[in-house]
Amino acid sequence: MKIFNFLPEGWEKNNFTGTEDIYQGIVEKCDENYNLHVKLDSGLEGVIPRKEVEAFNLDESGLPKTNLCVGKVHKYVQFKIKEKDGDNFILSRKDAQNEVLKFIRTDLQEGQVVNGIVKNITPYGAFVDIGGGIVGLVHIEDLSVARIKTPYERIKIGQKLNIVVKSINREQGRINLSYKEQFGTWEENANNFTVGMKTKGIVRETEKNKNGIFIELTPNLVGMAEYKEGLNYGEKVDVAIKKIDYDKKKVKLIVL
């Protein structure tokens, strides 16, 4: 398995040492022609022409959409050097993205753990940059075992995290990611609790037939208590551990 050596934009500073690799700098401005002016970590400056800003999200003319150019101001971008004339550099973010995408299509494996930065959050999940501005989708059900109503209950925009590659569409270069593995297995979480132990939990859902109520002890460990009127989703409650069944992977709770 080849190592995925790419980093998300803004993960850390890259040294400006050569002309073959991917480098990083901060966009200082987007000019009237939607070219990005970038300050390199070395103190030098370069320009990413509009046509080199983005490999995807193009408009009908085949150029990156203007809002993408404007939206990069004051943010880190990664790039490759296309031309160098003295202290003048013509840069390409598109080339950096295509290099990352080539690795994804040929060498990235399901189950690999990669670095990521949360770039956008939607009701159904989050988009995470895993390298060079290439993003993967984490569906809300892959953020934790405990069911949540919004990804904001687990992550926030700009958060750095380690994340698992769940599936890859190599033809389209699309990636599905999973975050819940980072919270440990059921057994690892259950081992932190003992029968009779008192702790705090978070109400996650109640069964429609009112047989019980699900309470999150940790993101990857949920127990069930007898149904109790008046408890609402997201409410913090005091509970006691009544039973831990390792065979069935179930925890029974008592709401105090």
Secondary structure, 3 states (H helix, E strand, C coil): CCCCCCCCCCCCCCCCCCCCCCEEEEEEEECCCCCEEEEECCCCEEEECHHHCCCCCECCCCCECHHHHHCCCCCEEEEEEEEEECCEEEEEHHHHHHHHHHHHHHCCCCCCEEEEEEEEEECCEEEEEEECCEEEEEEHHHCCCCCCCCHHHCCCCCCEEEEEEEEEECCCCEEEEECHHHHCCHHHHHCCCCCCCEEEEEEEEECCCCCCEEEEEECCEEEEECCCCCCCCCCEEEEEEEEEECCCCEEEEEEC
